[in-house]
Amino acid sequence: MIKLIMPMKRRPGMSVAEFREYYENVHRKLGEKYLRGYASKYLRRFTNPNVDRDGQTREPEYDVFLEIWYPDEETYLECGKALSHPDVAREIREDEEKLFDMRFMRSYLVDECESEI
């Protein structure tokens, strides 16, 4: 299993409600369109402020953590090739610019270590 995680921040001037509405009703569908046949899971984990250890509630650094799960490295690489096609990459990028603060776009492959508790 290959897992890609992307923490992302909404673009300046966009409310949390507007961000989530656009993501779930527009951008999500674009992801589904291009991930179908490659990804085994496509998750969005939206953040909500919580009281920190010092008793303060702060705006989260990121508004969503995107997770895309691939069954294997070969599928992950094939998806990367498909997503890098100029027309596809342009369509995704144009929509991302409507939603995200592109200065904070990050992408990580993760290794998971799970404890039994």
TAHURA-V17521 format. One record per residue. RES is the residue in one letter. SS is DSSP state (H for helix, E for strand, C for the rest). PHI is phi in whole degrees, -180 to 180 (none if undefined). D_FIRST is the distance of its C-alpha to the first C-alpha in Angstrom with 1 decimal. Layout:
RES_SS_PHI_D_FIRST / RES_SS_PHI_D_FIRST
This chain:
M_C_none_0.0 / I_E_-111_3.8 / K_E_-122_6.5 / L_E_-109_10.0 / I_E_-123_13.0 / M_E_-130_16.5 / P_E_-78_19.6 / M_E_-138_22.4 / K_C_-114_26.2 / R_E_-68_28.5 / R_C_-70_31.2 / P_C_-58_34.6 / G_C_88_37.0 / M_C_-99_34.5 / S_C_-74_34.6 / V_H_-60_31.7 / A_H_-63_32.7 / E_H_-63_33.0 / F_H_-61_29.6 / R_H_-65_27.8 / E_H_-61_29.9 / Y_H_-66_29.2 / Y_H_-60_25.5 / E_H_-76_25.1 / N_H_-103_27.8 / V_H_-127_27.4 / H_H_-63_24.4 / R_H_-56_21.8 / K_H_-66_23.2 / L_H_-66_22.9 / G_H_-60_19.2 / E_H_-61_18.8 / K_H_-58_21.0 / Y_H_-95_18.9 / L_H_-89_15.3 / R_C_-56_16.3 / G_C_92_15.0 / Y_C_-117_12.0 / A_E_-82_10.2 / S_E_-96_9.3 / K_E_-150_10.7 / Y_E_-137_13.3 / L_E_-116_14.9 / R_E_-122_18.0 / R_E_-112_19.2 / F_E_-79_22.8 / T_C_-90_24.7 / N_C_-130_28.0 / P_C_-57_30.5 / N_C_-138_31.1 / V_E_-66_33.9 / D_C_-77_33.1 / R_C_-60_34.4 / D_C_-89_37.6 / G_C_86_38.3 / Q_C_-95_37.6 / T_E_-110_35.5 / R_C_-120_34.1 / E_C_-66_32.4 / P_C_-61_28.6 / E_C_-66_27.7 / Y_C_-128_25.0 / D_C_-94_25.3 / V_E_-154_21.7 / F_E_-114_18.2 / L_E_-86_16.1 / E_E_-125_12.4 / I_E_-125_10.4 / W_E_-106_6.9 / Y_E_-118_5.8 / P_C_-67_4.7 / D_C_-163_5.1 / E_H_-65_7.6 / E_H_-60_10.5 / T_H_-66_9.9 / Y_H_-57_9.5 / L_H_-67_12.6 / E_H_-63_14.4 / C_H_-63_14.1 / G_H_-58_15.5 / K_H_-64_18.3 / A_H_-64_19.1 / L_H_-72_19.3 / S_C_-89_21.5 / H_C_-57_24.1 / P_H_-52_27.2 / D_H_-68_28.1 / V_H_-68_24.6 / A_H_-59_24.3 / R_H_-65_27.9 / E_H_-61_27.4 / I_H_-66_24.4 / R_H_-60_26.3 / E_H_-61_29.5 / D_H_-74_27.9 / E_H_-59_26.1 / E_H_-66_29.5 / K_H_-77_31.0 / L_H_-116_28.6 / F_E_-109_27.2 / D_C_-82_29.0 / M_H_-63_27.6 / R_H_-66_28.7 / F_H_-109_26.0 / M_C_-72_23.0 / R_C_-135_20.2 / S_C_-148_16.6 / Y_E_-137_14.1 / L_E_-88_10.7 / V_E_-120_10.1 / D_C_-108_9.5 / E_C_-104_10.2 / C_C_-128_13.0 / E_C_-109_14.4 / S_C_-100_18.0 / E_C_-92_19.7 / I_C_-126_22.9
